[in-house]
Amino acid sequence: MSTPTAAIRTQLMANPEYQRLSEQHAHYAAQLEQLTAKHYLTDQEQLEETRLKKLKLRLKDEMAMLAQKAGSA
């Protein structure tokens, strides 16, 4: 038995745009992990951390909009 959430997730993963956003989100997350593993961040690294967090959040918002559209379709 398939739940509505599972059906939406399957539909989203078939969407190339959603896949692209998901891959980019994972890429930013990996970059953030590398930065947060450091004991000390330079000023430039702190700026990069902030930039990555904003980009990652923007992608998450775009993914959520696609999920909402898929759920209402």
N, C-alpha and C positions, 0 to 999 in steps of 0.2 A: 504494500500500500504506500503510495507516494503522498507526502504532505504538500500543501501549497508552497511552503518555503522551499522544499527540495525542488519542486517544479520550476520555481522562479530562478533558483540557483542554476539549474541545468540550462534554462533559457538564457541566462546572463552569460554563462561560460561559452555558449555558442555564438555570442555577439563579439565580433572582432574588436570593436571599440572598447568594450568592457574588458576583454582580455588584455588589450594594450595598456589600459589604465591600471589594471591589476599588476601586470608585470612591472610597470614603471613605479608603482607604489612599493612593490617588494624591493626594487633596486634602491630607492631612496631609504627604505628601512635598513637595508644592509649597510649603506653608507653611514647612516646615523649610528648603527651599532659599532662600526669601526671608530667613529669619533668618541662615542661614550665609553669605549674601552680604555681610552687614554686617561691617565691620571691628571694631566694638565692640558688645557686647550689654549692655544695662542689666540690672540684677538681675531686673526683671520679664521681660525677654526671655529671660534664661537659664532662668528658671522655666518659661516657655512652651515653650522648646526641649525641656526635660526632659519636660514633660507630653506634647508632641506625639510624642516618641520612644517613650514608654510606650504611648500610644494606638495608634501605628502598629504597634508590636510585638504588642500584643494582637490587632489585626486580622489581622496575619500569622499568628498562632497559630490564630485562628478559621478562616482560609482553609485552613490546613494540615489542620485537623481535618476540614473538609468534603472536601478532596482525598483524605484517607485513607479517609473513608467511601465516597467515590465509587470509589476504587480497590479496595475490598474488596467492593463490591456487585456 
